[in-house]
Amino acid sequence: MVSDRRRQKNNQLIASSDDTSVAIVEKTKTATGNAAKIHFLENVTADTRAHRGIHPIIALESHQENLGTLVQKALNYLPPSQTANGFKLADGSHRRLPDFISATRGPGMRSNLSVGLETGKALAVAWQVPMVGVHHMQAHLLTPRLVSCLENNSNPDPPAVPPELPFLSILVSGGHSILVQSTRLTEHKILAASEDIAIGEALDKSARDIIPADLLQNAKSTMYGKTLEKFVFPNGEADFADYKPPATRGDELAKRESKWGWYVTTPFANTRTLQFSFSSVSSMVGKIVARRSAEGEISHDERVDLGREVMRVAFEHLASRTIIALEMLRPHSKGKDKIQTLVVSGGVAANRFLMKVLRSFLDVRGFEDIKIVAPPPYLCTDNAAMIGWAGIEMYEAGWKSSLSCRPLRKWSLDPQADDGGILGPGGWVRE
């Protein structure tokens, strides 16, 4: 470890669901701030298409089969070592030792998490460096801070400076739909969460009903929500350039019946409850498709219209709750506590129509001064680079994990939760 911390490296492993990923992330301090570089990042996603969703055993076997190979490959991308403080690869080249190892500790399936966590421990012991067991959701929340520091940033609209705390975060994926108020590195208050299924799962379920069977069978992964986006918006942003948000809460109540005779109801449209609910959206789609199929073959145009309506309803529900939260926080959001940024992360954050809906809602409801920051698509979904960056931030704050730490199936972000949030579980060591 470099004592002045001007250089931070991280070889990272993640195995929490169906993605096995390894990355090498380096952070350096420059005259103008911080710079980050991803030397290596590669993912292998378990092929669970036959099960139309994640299959825990197949995912576990994929971690076991691929993680070692990815680590071996990553070693070749470690920066060269000019001193004796390094190690020698089989090809005779000398590489710098990572300053520490990060691995996903939770939340997730413990058997799957164990593959990455135990591999991380083994590397930490072999190289005699510390390890940081990272909270998966915290990593998603911090990803825009990595993006803002990246060299050769591929994001078309990167933030000029890292999003400063406090900020509001929408974390949307196949397993999570939460609205979070982030005030410090380890303090994240859950303002709203889904009472049933996550938005990503609702989109995946809807996609399986809407997309024609032949296209669904040719999908390259079980991320059917992404396939649905391409199906209904084949021309990208041009297909929703004329989107207009409901200007008031009252406008959200209007029933929008399609020319095909169906409509999709917006959850909680007549309440200000800070809660999400997406199960009714996908179940309504299933009923519409079943009824329309019984009446005859559903046309391509109707399927496109239904897919667009599903996304509009789901995303406006998300945006509506976000506006309600901002209105509640506004009296307390002043000076250094003023919320100036909305961070959007997780797999669904790669959806460009979602970004359009959120920006439109903020602009029309009096929050046009709030910036929206989201990672580029390759860093929205689960990946090792985000875990590496979260590990760097925790390490710089003085935290590392003991080698006795175990994977956690459930792990809250909120320090007020029963488990104490990020720092609640045992296994943390403070420098």
N, C-alpha and C positions, 0 to 999 in steps of 0.2 A: 504494500500500500504506500502510495506517495504521501508523505506527511502533510504537505501544503495543499493537497487535494486539487491541484490545478489539473490533474489528469485523473479521470475515472474511467475504468473499463468494466465491462460486465459481459460474462458469458451466461446466457439465460436459457432456462428450460421451462416449458409449459406443457402439462398433460392433464387438463381438467375436464375435457368433454370429448369431442371427436377430432380435435385438432392437436397434432403433435408439432411443436415448433421450437426452433433454436435460433438464437440471435446473439450477435456480439455488438454491444452498444458502447460507445465511448463519449464521454463528456469532457470538454476542456473549457477552461476559463480564458477569455480573451480580453483585450483592452476595452471592447465595447459591450461585453456581457458574456454569455455562455454560448458555446457551440457544441453540437452533437453530431455524431456520425454513426450510421448503422453499417458496420463492416460486413455483416452477414445476417441474413434473415431468410429462413426457409420453413415452409409449413408442409405437412402431410396430413390430409384430411381422410379419415376412415370412410370407406365406401359403404354406406348404409342405405343406398337407394332402394334396395330390395325390401327394406322395412319402412320406407317412406318417412324416415326420421332417424334420430340418433338411437343406436343400439349399444347399450353399455358394454357388453362383452366384446363385440366387434371393435368398438372404440378402444377398449383396454388392450386387445391383441395388437391393434395398430400401433399403439404407444410402445408396446414391448418390442415390436418388430422394427420400428423406425427410429426410435430415439437415439440409440447407440450410433447408428449410421449417420444421423444428422450431426451429432456431437463430433464424430470423427471428421466429417466434412468441414464443420465450422472451424476446427483447429487450424486449418490451412489459411484461414482469413484473419487470425490473430495478428496484430501488427508485429513486424520483425523486432527482435531484441538486439540492441547494440551492446548490452552488458551481460554479465554472468547471471543477472537476476531474470532468468527465464528458463525455458526448457527446449529440448531438442526433439524435432519431429523425425519420423522415419526417413524422410528425404534428406536429412542432415541440416535443415534450416533451423535457426533459433527464433523462438517466438516469446513475446512478453507474456508473463503470467497475468491473468485477470486479477484485479484488485479484490474482487469478491464475486460470489455466485448468487444469482437470484433464481428462485423457483416458485411457481405458483403453489401456495399452501391451501387456498380455499377461496370462496366456497365452491363445492362441486362434489362429484362422486369420489369417495375416498380411495377406492381401489385405483382409479385412473390418476388421481392426484399423486398417489404414492410413487408411481413410476417416475415422474419428473422430480418430485421432492427427494426421493432416495438417491437418484442419480446426481442431483445437485449436492447432496451431502457427501457423496463419494468423491466428487470432484473437489469439493472444499477440503476434505481430509487429504486427498492425494497431493493437492497443491498447497496445503497449509494456508488457506485464505478463509476469510469469514463467509458466511452465507446469510441471505435475507429471504425469509419466507413471505411472499407478497400476497396481498389481498387482491384477488382478480378484479373486483369492481372498482377499487381504488385506482388500479392501473388504467382502466378505461377512462376514469375521470381526469387523470393526469396526462393522458396521451396528447392533448393539444399543446401542453407545455413542452413536450418532446418535439412536436412538429415545428413549433416556433423557433427552435434552436437548430434544426437540421440543416446541414450543408447540402447544397444541390437539391433544395426542397422541390418536390414534384407537385405539391399542392398548388392549384391555380390561384388561390387567394389565402396565402399563409398569414397568420397574425404577425404584425411587426414586432411585438414583444410578447413574452409568455403571458397567458391570462393570469392576472394577479388575483389572489384570494382577497376578499370573498367573491365567489361567483355561483351562479345557479347552473345546475347540470341536469340534462335529460339523458338518462341511460336506457337505451332501447335495444333489445336484442331478442333472440328466440326464447330466452329464459328470464329476462328482466324487463320491467317497465317501471322505472322509478324517477321521481323528481327530487333532486338533492340540493340542499343549501350547503355549500362547502365554505367553511370559514378558516380552517387551518388544515395542514397536511393530513392530520389524523382525525379531524373533526368534521363530520359530514352528517347533517340532519336530514332524515327522510321526510319530505313534505307530502309526498303522494306516492302510492304504489298500486299495482293492479290487485284487485280483490279476487281475481280468478286467473286467467291465463295472460301471458305476456303478449305484447303487440306483435312481436316476431312470429310467435306461434299462431296467432290469429291470422296473420297474412299468409303463413305457410298453409294452414288449413283451408283458407279461402282459395288459395292458388290451386290446390289439388282438386277443388270443385270447378273452378273457372277455366283453367287451361285445358285445351283439348288433350285427350289421352296420348296421342302420338307425340305431341310436343313435350308432355310431361315425362314420358318414357325416355326421351332423348336428353333430358336435363342432366347436366354433368355433376350435380350435387343435390343434396336434400334441402338446400337453401331456396325453397320454392318461392319465397317472397321476392327474391332477387329476380327469379325467372318471370314472375308475374309483372314486375316493373318493366322488364324488357318487352313483354308481350303487349302490355297496354300503352306503353309510351315508346314505340319503336323509333321515333325521331328525337328522343330525349327531351330536353327542356322546351323545345318548340311545341310539343304536344300539350303543354300546360302553361304556356306563356300568358294566356288570357285568364288565368285563374283569379278570381276575386273572392276575398274572405268575407265572412259575415261581419258587418261593421259593428254590430252590437250583440250583446248577449241575447236580446230578443230575437235577432235574426237567426240565431242558432236553432231556434225552436221550429222554424218553418220546415214542413214536410216536403221533400223534393222527390216527387214521383216521376219515374222515368217514362219515356215514351213506350216502354215495354210493359208498363203496368205494375212494376214493383218499386219499392223504396227500401232504403237501409236506415234504420233509426239511429241517431247519435246517442250514445250512452250518457246518462246524467245531464241531458240537455237542459232540463228545467230545474236543476239544483246548482249550488255552488260548492258541492262536496269536493274536498280535495282528495280525490280517489280516482283511479282508473278502472275501467272494466272493458274487456275486449271480447269475452266469450260470446256475447250476444251478436256481435258483428259476424263472426265466422259461422255461428249456428244459423243466423238469418240467411246467409249466403247459401248454406247447404239446403235450406228449405226452398229458396227461390230456384236454385238449379234443379232440385228434384221435381218441383211443380212444373217448371218450364220444359223439362225433359219429357215429362209425361204428356205434355201437350204437343210435342214434336221436337225436332232437332233445333238446338239453340244455335243461332247464327254467330259467325265470328264477330260481327259488330256488336251484338248484344253482350257477348262475353267480354269484349273490350270495355264496353260501357259499365258493366257490373264490376270489373276489376278496378276501374278508375273510381267508381263510387265507393267501393270498399276502402281504398286508400284515402280518399277525401274524408270520409267519416272518421276513420281511425286517426288520421293525422290532425283533423280539426278538434277531435276530443282531446288529444294530447296537447295541442296548442291552447285550447280553452282553459284547461286546468293550469297550464303554465302562466297564463295571463292572470288568473285568479290568485295564484301564489304571489306573483309580482305585485299585484294590487295590495295584498295583505302585508307584504314586506316593505312597501314603499315608505310608510311613515317612519320606519326604523332604518331605512337605507340612505344614510347621509354621511358625508365626509369619507373617512377611511373605510366605513362600513357599507358604502354605496355599492350596489351590485351593478356592474357595468358590462358584464359578459354573460352570455348564455352558452354553455358548453354542451355540445351534442355528441354523444359517443355511443359505441356499441354497433353491432352489425347493421341495424336498420338505419343508422345515421348516414350510411352510404347512399340512401335513397334521395335523389335530387328533388323529387316532388315534396318530400317531407321538409327539406330546407326552404322550398318556395312557400309552403304553408306557414311555417314558423315565422319567416321574415315578414310575410304579408300580415299576419296577426299582430306582430309587434308594431309594425308601422301604422296600422289602422286603429289600434287600441291605445296609442299614446306612449309607446315604449320604443320609438324609432331610434333613440340614442343608445340602446343596448346592442352590442355587437354579438353576432353568432359566430362561434368558432367550432369547427368540426375537423377531424383528421381526414386525410385523403382516404379513399376506399380501402386500400391495402392495410391501413392501420386502424380501420374501424372495427373489423372483425377480430376475433381472438388471434393474438400473435405474440411472439416472444419479445419483440422490441418494446412493447408497452410494459411488459413485466420487468424488463431490464431497466427501463427509465424509472418506474415506480421504486424499484430497488435502489437506484442511485439516489433518488430524493430521500428515501428513508435512511439510507446509509449516511448521507451528508447531514441528516438531522441527528445522527448518533445512534441509530438503531441497527441491530443485527439479530439474527436468530441463533438459538442454541441448537446443537446437533440432535437434541432430544425432541425437537418440535415435531408434531404430527399433523397430518392433513386434517382439514376441517370441512365437514359436510355443510354445516351452516355457520355463517360468520357475518355478523352485522357490520355495517359501516358506522352506525350511530353510537357514540360513546354513552348515550343515555339508554341504550338497549340493555336487555338482561345480561348479555354476554360481554358488555363493556366496549363493544365496537372493535376497531382495528387493533388497539393495544390491549384489549381485554383478555384474550387467551394467553395461557402461559407459553413460555418459549422465547420471549423477547429478552434481549440483553442490551442495556444502555451503556454506551461508552462514557 
